[in-house]
Amino acid sequence: MDLYCPCGDVIRADDEDDLVARAQEHLREVHPRRRYSREEILFFAY
Ligand SMILES: [Zn+2]
């Protein structure tokens, strides 16, 4: 699965749990002002 973050980064993962974990790590580091739920993260993934 890939997640294209609006900032231009691409987050790759093998499954949903991995993707959510990686995305939340990225969001904590790069976008600390905004919190995203699992549903929001999966909405951006495909
Ligand atoms: Zn980003």
N, CA, C, O and the ligand as a Tripos MOL2 file, in Angstrom:
@<TRIPOS>MOLECULE
protein
  185   183    47     0     0
PROTEIN
NO_CHARGES

@<TRIPOS>ATOM
      1 N           0.8510   -1.1880    0.0000 N.3       1 MET1
      2 CA          0.0000    0.0000    0.0000 C.3       1 MET1
      3 C           0.8830    1.2320    0.0000 C.2       1 MET1
      4 O           1.9610    1.2420    0.5940 O.2       1 MET1
      5 N           0.4150    2.2630   -0.6690 N.am      2 ASP2
      6 CA          1.1250    3.5400   -0.6800 C.3       2 ASP2
      7 C           0.2160    4.6220   -0.1240 C.2       2 ASP2
      8 O          -1.0000    4.5960   -0.3080 O.2       2 ASP2
      9 N           0.8310    5.5620    0.5520 N.am      3 LEU3
     10 CA          0.0890    6.7310    1.0050 C.3       3 LEU3
     11 C           0.8350    7.9600    0.5130 C.2       3 LEU3
     12 O           2.0050    8.1650    0.8370 O.2       3 LEU3
     13 N           0.1420    8.7760   -0.2740 N.am      4 TYR4
     14 CA          0.7390    9.9940   -0.7930 C.3       4 TYR4
     15 C           0.3330   11.1380    0.1190 C.2       4 TYR4
     16 O          -0.7940   11.6300    0.0660 O.2       4 TYR4
     17 N           1.2640   11.5420    0.9460 N.am      5 CYS5
     18 CA          0.9920   12.6400    1.8610 C.3       5 CYS5
     19 C           0.8780   13.9350    1.0610 C.2       5 CYS5
     20 O           1.5920   14.1230    0.0760 O.2       5 CYS5
     21 N          -0.0180   14.8240    1.4810 N.am      6 PRO6
     22 CA         -0.1390   16.1120    0.7750 C.3       6 PRO6
     23 C           1.1710   16.8980    0.7160 C.2       6 PRO6
     24 O           1.3080   17.7750   -0.1370 O.2       6 PRO6
     25 N           2.1300   16.6180    1.5850 N.am      7 CYS7
     26 CA          3.4060   17.3400    1.5580 C.3       7 CYS7
     27 C           4.3310   16.8140    0.4730 C.2       7 CYS7
     28 O           5.3870   17.3960    0.2250 O.2       7 CYS7
     29 N           3.9450   15.7080   -0.1830 N.am      8 GLY8
     30 CA          4.7570   15.1850   -1.2680 C.3       8 GLY8
     31 C           5.4930   13.9060   -0.9270 C.2       8 GLY8
     32 O           6.0270   13.2450   -1.8180 O.2       8 GLY8
     33 N           5.5330   13.5480    0.3350 N.am      9 ASP9
     34 CA          6.1890   12.3090    0.7310 C.3       9 ASP9
     35 C           5.3160   11.1070    0.3830 C.2       9 ASP9
     36 O           4.0880   11.1850    0.4100 O.2       9 ASP9
     37 N           5.9680   10.0020    0.0590 N.am     10 VAL10
     38 CA          5.2600    8.7530   -0.1840 C.3      10 VAL10
     39 C           5.6310    7.7820    0.9270 C.2      10 VAL10
     40 O           6.8100    7.5520    1.1950 O.2      10 VAL10
     41 N           4.6170    7.2160    1.5710 N.am     11 ILE11
     42 CA          4.8360    6.2530    2.6420 C.3      11 ILE11
     43 C           4.4030    4.8880    2.1370 C.2      11 ILE11
     44 O           3.2610    4.7060    1.7150 O.2      11 ILE11
     45 N           5.3170    3.9330    2.1820 N.am     12 ARG12
     46 CA          5.0220    2.5880    1.6820 C.3      12 ARG12
     47 C           4.9600    1.6060    2.8280 C.2      12 ARG12
     48 O           5.7360    1.6930    3.7800 O.2      12 ARG12
     49 N           4.0240    0.6610    2.7310 N.am     13 ALA13
     50 CA          3.8870   -0.3340    3.7820 C.3      13 ALA13
     51 C           3.2690   -1.6020    3.2050 C.2      13 ALA13
     52 O           2.6930   -1.6000    2.1170 O.2      13 ALA13
     53 N           3.4050   -2.6820    3.9660 N.am     14 ASP14
     54 CA          2.9190   -3.9780    3.4960 C.3      14 ASP14
     55 C           1.4390   -4.1900    3.7750 C.2      14 ASP14
     56 O           0.7520   -4.8720    3.0150 O.2      14 ASP14
     57 N           0.9470   -3.6070    4.8630 N.am     15 ASP15
     58 CA         -0.4660   -3.7940    5.1910 C.3      15 ASP15
     59 C          -0.9880   -2.5610    5.9300 C.2      15 ASP15
     60 O          -0.2440   -1.6120    6.1790 O.2      15 ASP15
     61 N          -2.2570   -2.5880    6.2710 N.am     16 GLU16
     62 CA         -2.8980   -1.4090    6.8650 C.3      16 GLU16
     63 C          -2.2520   -0.9970    8.1790 C.2      16 GLU16
     64 O          -1.9880    0.1850    8.3970 O.2      16 GLU16
     65 N          -1.9970   -1.9610    9.0540 N.am     17 ASP17
     66 CA         -1.4300   -1.6310   10.3570 C.3      17 ASP17
     67 C          -0.0730   -0.9710   10.1980 C.2      17 ASP17
     68 O           0.2290    0.0150   10.8710 O.2      17 ASP17
     69 N           0.7550   -1.5220    9.2980 N.am     18 ASP18
     70 CA          2.0830   -0.9730    9.0520 C.3      18 ASP18
     71 C           1.9620    0.4320    8.4730 C.2      18 ASP18
     72 O           2.6960    1.3410    8.8600 O.2      18 ASP18
     73 N           1.0340    0.5940    7.5500 N.am     19 LEU19
     74 CA          0.8550    1.8890    6.9100 C.3      19 LEU19
     75 C           0.4270    2.9400    7.9290 C.2      19 LEU19
     76 O           0.9680    4.0460    7.9420 O.2      19 LEU19
     77 N          -0.5250    2.6070    8.7700 N.am     20 VAL20
     78 CA         -1.0000    3.5650    9.7760 C.3      20 VAL20
     79 C           0.1380    3.9190   10.7200 C.2      20 VAL20
     80 O           0.3010    5.0880   11.0710 O.2      20 VAL20
     81 N           0.9320    2.9310   11.1380 N.am     21 ALA21
     82 CA          2.0460    3.1970   12.0430 C.3      21 ALA21
     83 C           3.0680    4.1060   11.3890 C.2      21 ALA21
     84 O           3.5360    5.0620   12.0070 O.2      21 ALA21
     85 N           3.4190    3.8170   10.1470 N.am     22 ARG22
     86 CA          4.4020    4.6540    9.4520 C.3      22 ARG22
     87 C           3.8620    6.0530    9.1980 C.2      22 ARG22
     88 O           4.5800    7.0430    9.3420 O.2      22 ARG22
     89 N           2.6010    6.1230    8.8230 N.am     23 ALA23
     90 CA          2.0040    7.4290    8.5450 C.3      23 ALA23
     91 C           1.9610    8.2690    9.8140 C.2      23 ALA23
     92 O           2.2680    9.4610    9.7750 O.2      23 ALA23
     93 N           1.5880    7.6700   10.9320 N.am     24 GLN24
     94 CA          1.5220    8.4380   12.1620 C.3      24 GLN24
     95 C           2.9040    8.9030   12.5900 C.2      24 GLN24
     96 O           3.0460    9.9930   13.1430 O.2      24 GLN24
     97 N           3.9150    8.0950   12.3430 N.am     25 GLU25
     98 CA          5.2840    8.5010   12.6430 C.3      25 GLU25
     99 C           5.6810    9.7080   11.7910 C.2      25 GLU25
    100 O           6.2510   10.6760   12.2950 O.2      25 GLU25
    101 N           5.3730    9.6350   10.4960 N.am     26 HIS26
    102 CA          5.6560   10.7410    9.5840 C.3      26 HIS26
    103 C           4.9010   11.9960   10.0250 C.2      26 HIS26
    104 O           5.4640   13.0910   10.0590 O.2      26 HIS26
    105 N           3.6290   11.8250   10.3600 N.am     27 LEU27
    106 CA          2.8090   12.9780   10.7350 C.3      27 LEU27
    107 C           3.3250   13.6230   12.0140 C.2      27 LEU27
    108 O           3.3090   14.8470   12.1480 O.2      27 LEU27
    109 N           3.7890   12.7880   12.9690 N.am     28 ARG28
    110 CA          4.3320   13.3340   14.2140 C.3      28 ARG28
    111 C           5.5630   14.1790   13.9340 C.2      28 ARG28
    112 O           5.7500   15.2370   14.5350 O.2      28 ARG28
    113 N           6.4050   13.7060   13.0170 N.am     29 GLU29
    114 CA          7.6660   14.3960   12.7590 C.3      29 GLU29
    115 C           7.4870   15.6170   11.8730 C.2      29 GLU29
    116 O           8.0910   16.6610   12.1190 O.2      29 GLU29
    117 N           6.6510   15.4870   10.8330 N.am     30 VAL30
    118 CA          6.5870   16.5220    9.8070 C.3      30 VAL30
    119 C           5.3690   17.4250    9.9650 C.2      30 VAL30
    120 O           5.4180   18.6030    9.6110 O.2      30 VAL30
    121 N           4.2940   16.8850   10.4870 N.am     31 HIS31
    122 CA          3.0540   17.6660   10.5930 C.3      31 HIS31
    123 C           2.5170   17.6260   12.0240 C.2      31 HIS31
    124 O           1.3910   17.1800   12.2450 O.2      31 HIS31
    125 N           3.2980   18.0800   12.9840 N.am     32 PRO32
    126 CA          2.8940   17.9270   14.3900 C.3      32 PRO32
    127 C           1.6830   18.7700   14.7750 C.2      32 PRO32
    128 O           1.1050   18.5630   15.8420 O.2      32 PRO32
    129 N           1.2950   19.7090   13.9300 N.am     33 ARG33
    130 CA          0.1780   20.5710   14.3020 C.3      33 ARG33
    131 C          -1.1750   19.9250   14.0060 C.2      33 ARG33
    132 O          -2.2110   20.4360   14.4310 O.2      33 ARG33
    133 N          -1.1720   18.8210   13.2890 N.am     34 ARG34
    134 CA         -2.4430   18.2230   12.8640 C.3      34 ARG34
    135 C          -2.4410   16.7670   13.2710 C.2      34 ARG34
    136 O          -1.4440   16.0720   13.0750 O.2      34 ARG34
    137 N          -3.5380   16.2930   13.8330 N.am     35 ARG35
    138 CA         -3.6530   14.8810   14.1800 C.3      35 ARG35
    139 C          -4.5920   14.1970   13.2010 C.2      35 ARG35
    140 O          -5.6190   14.7540   12.8120 O.2      35 ARG35
    141 N          -4.2300   12.9960   12.8120 N.am     36 TYR36
    142 CA         -5.0380   12.2300   11.8730 C.3      36 TYR36
    143 C          -5.4550   10.9150   12.5140 C.2      36 TYR36
    144 O          -4.6650   10.2660   13.1990 O.2      36 TYR36
    145 N          -6.6790   10.5410   12.2890 N.am     37 SER37
    146 CA         -7.1570    9.2560   12.7820 C.3      37 SER37
    147 C          -6.7820    8.1620   11.7820 C.2      37 SER37
    148 O          -6.3880    8.4400   10.6490 O.2      37 SER37
    149 N          -6.9120    6.9170   12.2280 N.am     38 ARG38
    150 CA         -6.6580    5.7800   11.3440 C.3      38 ARG38
    151 C          -7.5290    5.8590   10.0800 C.2      38 ARG38
    152 O          -7.0670    5.5600    8.9800 O.2      38 ARG38
    153 N          -8.7920    6.2660   10.2540 N.am     39 GLU39
    154 CA         -9.7010    6.3370    9.1100 C.3      39 GLU39
    155 C          -9.2230    7.3810    8.1040 C.2      39 GLU39
    156 O          -9.2930    7.1660    6.8930 O.2      39 GLU39
    157 N          -8.7380    8.5100    8.6140 N.am     40 GLU40
    158 CA         -8.2570    9.5530    7.7160 C.3      40 GLU40
    159 C          -7.0170    9.0850    6.9590 C.2      40 GLU40
    160 O          -6.8600    9.3650    5.7700 O.2      40 GLU40
    161 N          -6.1440    8.3750    7.6580 N.am     41 ILE41
    162 CA         -4.9290    7.8870    7.0160 C.3      41 ILE41
    163 C          -5.2950    6.8840    5.9120 C.2      41 ILE41
    164 O          -4.7560    6.9500    4.8070 O.2      41 ILE41
    165 N          -6.1920    5.9760    6.2110 N.am     42 LEU42
    166 CA         -6.5640    4.9570    5.2230 C.3      42 LEU42
    167 C          -7.3320    5.5880    4.0580 C.2      42 LEU42
    168 O          -7.3090    5.0660    2.9430 O.2      42 LEU42
    169 N          -8.0070    6.7030    4.3150 N.am     43 PHE43
    170 CA         -8.7220    7.3960    3.2450 C.3      43 PHE43
    171 C          -7.7460    7.8980    2.1830 C.2      43 PHE43
    172 O          -8.0800    7.9530    1.0000 O.2      43 PHE43
    173 N          -6.5350    8.2630    2.6160 N.am     44 PHE44
    174 CA         -5.5380    8.7680    1.6750 C.3      44 PHE44
    175 C          -4.7400    7.6360    1.0230 C.2      44 PHE44
    176 O          -4.0110    7.8730    0.0600 O.2      44 PHE44
    177 N          -4.8690    6.4210    1.5320 N.am     45 ALA45
    178 CA         -4.0360    5.3300    1.0580 C.3      45 ALA45
    179 C          -4.7040    4.5790   -0.0820 C.2      45 ALA45
    180 O          -5.9300    4.5190   -0.1680 O.2      45 ALA45
    181 N          -3.8960    4.0180   -0.9430 N.am     46 TYR46
    182 CA         -4.3930    3.1350   -1.9890 C.3      46 TYR46
    183 C          -3.2610    2.3630   -2.6170 C.2      46 TYR46
    184 O          -3.4880    1.5630   -3.5240 O.2      46 TYR46
    185 ZN          3.7120   14.6790    4.9610 Zn       47 ZN47
@<TRIPOS>BOND
     1     1     2 1
     2     2     3 1
     3     3     4 2
     4     3     5 am
     5     5     6 1
     6     6     7 1
     7     7     8 2
     8     7     9 am
     9     9    10 1
    10    10    11 1
    11    11    12 2
    12    11    13 am
    13    13    14 1
    14    14    15 1
    15    15    16 2
    16    15    17 am
    17    17    18 1
    18    18    19 1
    19    19    20 2
    20    19    21 am
    21    21    22 1
    22    22    23 1
    23    23    24 2
    24    23    25 am
    25    25    26 1
    26    26    27 1
    27    27    28 2
    28    27    29 am
    29    29    30 1
    30    30    31 1
    31    31    32 2
    32    31    33 am
    33    33    34 1
    34    34    35 1
    35    35    36 2
    36    35    37 am
    37    37    38 1
    38    38    39 1
    39    39    40 2
    40    39    41 am
    41    41    42 1
    42    42    43 1
    43    43    44 2
    44    43    45 am
    45    45    46 1
    46    46    47 1
    47    47    48 2
    48    47    49 am
    49    49    50 1
    50    50    51 1
    51    51    52 2
    52    51    53 am
    53    53    54 1
    54    54    55 1
    55    55    56 2
    56    55    57 am
    57    57    58 1
    58    58    59 1
    59    59    60 2
    60    59    61 am
    61    61    62 1
    62    62    63 1
    63    63    64 2
    64    63    65 am
    65    65    66 1
    66    66    67 1
    67    67    68 2
    68    67    69 am
    69    69    70 1
    70    70    71 1
    71    71    72 2
    72    71    73 am
    73    73    74 1
    74    74    75 1
    75    75    76 2
    76    75    77 am
    77    77    78 1
    78    78    79 1
    79    79    80 2
    80    79    81 am
    81    81    82 1
    82    82    83 1
    83    83    84 2
    84    83    85 am
    85    85    86 1
    86    86    87 1
    87    87    88 2
    88    87    89 am
    89    89    90 1
    90    90    91 1
    91    91    92 2
    92    91    93 am
    93    93    94 1
    94    94    95 1
    95    95    96 2
    96    95    97 am
    97    97    98 1
    98    98    99 1
    99    99   100 2
   100    99   101 am
   101   101   102 1
   102   102   103 1
   103   103   104 2
   104   103   105 am
   105   105   106 1
   106   106   107 1
   107   107   108 2
   108   107   109 am
   109   109   110 1
   110   110   111 1
   111   111   112 2
   112   111   113 am
   113   113   114 1
   114   114   115 1
   115   115   116 2
   116   115   117 am
   117   117   118 1
   118   118   119 1
   119   119   120 2
   120   119   121 am
   121   121   122 1
   122   122   123 1
   123   123   124 2
   124   123   125 am
   125   125   126 1
   126   126   127 1
   127   127   128 2
   128   127   129 am
   129   129   130 1
   130   130   131 1
   131   131   132 2
   132   131   133 am
   133   133   134 1
   134   134   135 1
   135   135   136 2
   136   135   137 am
   137   137   138 1
   138   138   139 1
   139   139   140 2
   140   139   141 am
   141   141   142 1
   142   142   143 1
   143   143   144 2
   144   143   145 am
   145   145   146 1
   146   146   147 1
   147   147   148 2
   148   147   149 am
   149   149   150 1
   150   150   151 1
   151   151   152 2
   152   151   153 am
   153   153   154 1
   154   154   155 1
   155   155   156 2
   156   155   157 am
   157   157   158 1
   158   158   159 1
   159   159   160 2
   160   159   161 am
   161   161   162 1
   162   162   163 1
   163   163   164 2
   164   163   165 am
   165   165   166 1
   166   166   167 1
   167   167   168 2
   168   167   169 am
   169   169   170 1
   170   170   171 1
   171   171   172 2
   172   171   173 am
   173   173   174 1
   174   174   175 1
   175   175   176 2
   176   175   177 am
   177   177   178 1
   178   178   179 1
   179   179   180 2
   180   179   181 am
   181   181   182 1
   182   182   183 1
   183   183   184 2
@<TRIPOS>SUBSTRUCTURE
     1 MET1         2 RESIDUE 1 A MET
     2 ASP2         6 RESIDUE 1 A ASP
     3 LEU3        10 RESIDUE 1 A LEU
     4 TYR4        14 RESIDUE 1 A TYR
     5 CYS5        18 RESIDUE 1 A CYS
     6 PRO6        22 RESIDUE 1 A PRO
     7 CYS7        26 RESIDUE 1 A CYS
     8 GLY8        30 RESIDUE 1 A GLY
     9 ASP9        34 RESIDUE 1 A ASP
    10 VAL10       38 RESIDUE 1 A VAL
    11 ILE11       42 RESIDUE 1 A ILE
    12 ARG12       46 RESIDUE 1 A ARG
    13 ALA13       50 RESIDUE 1 A ALA
    14 ASP14       54 RESIDUE 1 A ASP
    15 ASP15       58 RESIDUE 1 A ASP
    16 GLU16       62 RESIDUE 1 A GLU
    17 ASP17       66 RESIDUE 1 A ASP
    18 ASP18       70 RESIDUE 1 A ASP
    19 LEU19       74 RESIDUE 1 A LEU
    20 VAL20       78 RESIDUE 1 A VAL
    21 ALA21       82 RESIDUE 1 A ALA
    22 ARG22       86 RESIDUE 1 A ARG
    23 ALA23       90 RESIDUE 1 A ALA
    24 GLN24       94 RESIDUE 1 A GLN
    25 GLU25       98 RESIDUE 1 A GLU
    26 HIS26      102 RESIDUE 1 A HIS
    27 LEU27      106 RESIDUE 1 A LEU
    28 ARG28      110 RESIDUE 1 A ARG
    29 GLU29      114 RESIDUE 1 A GLU
    30 VAL30      118 RESIDUE 1 A VAL
    31 HIS31      122 RESIDUE 1 A HIS
    32 PRO32      126 RESIDUE 1 A PRO
    33 ARG33      130 RESIDUE 1 A ARG
    34 ARG34      134 RESIDUE 1 A ARG
    35 ARG35      138 RESIDUE 1 A ARG
    36 TYR36      142 RESIDUE 1 A TYR
    37 SER37      146 RESIDUE 1 A SER
    38 ARG38      150 RESIDUE 1 A ARG
    39 GLU39      154 RESIDUE 1 A GLU
    40 GLU40      158 RESIDUE 1 A GLU
    41 ILE41      162 RESIDUE 1 A ILE
    42 LEU42      166 RESIDUE 1 A LEU
    43 PHE43      170 RESIDUE 1 A PHE
    44 PHE44      174 RESIDUE 1 A PHE
    45 ALA45      178 RESIDUE 1 A ALA
    46 TYR46      182 RESIDUE 1 A TYR
    47 ZN47       185 GROUP 0 **** ****
